[in-house]
């Protein structure tokens, strides 16, 4: 049921997004982290390739530390529930990065061969998600003028999204059976 995994992935990601943002709105980072852990455990239990999903999780975590950490340290963006350290990307944002990264082996799998579309999705969708969190739940605050933070988010997500799609494709391609070449050497 590839269609089922698509919908579970998409709905699961959206559920984690809402849990993380609503939790942060109440000053709590742990609901987003817990939501990500549940999502990740289900995804890993059903994974076509656990190594690819683990690599995506690690890449998402690093990208979140880099982009949102830089935005936080620069003062362009301020996040609610800044646990574990207000000068870093908060745990709930990192949980969203990890969850988003996992969608590239499921609901966003089609972007693996459409990197230009992934870049466009990141360019537009990234800042829109932050705007939604800012306007709907007041968990993200942008320094004035707001366009600077939105531009940084757009550029960061326009690079991160195709990078995650490429990593997912690379990992999927590297999992082809190699037994035929090993058998020939032996």
Secondary structure, DSSP 8 states (H G I E B T S, - for coil): -HHHHHHHHHHHHHHHHHHHHHHHHTT-SHHHHHHHHHHHHHHHHT-S-HHHHHHHHHHHHHHHHHHHHHHHHHTSEEESS--S-TTS--HHHHHHHHHHHHGGGTTTGGGGG-HHHHHHHHHHHHHHHHHHHHHHH--EEE-SSHHHHHHHHHHHHHHHHHHHHHHHHHHHHTTS--HHHHHHH-
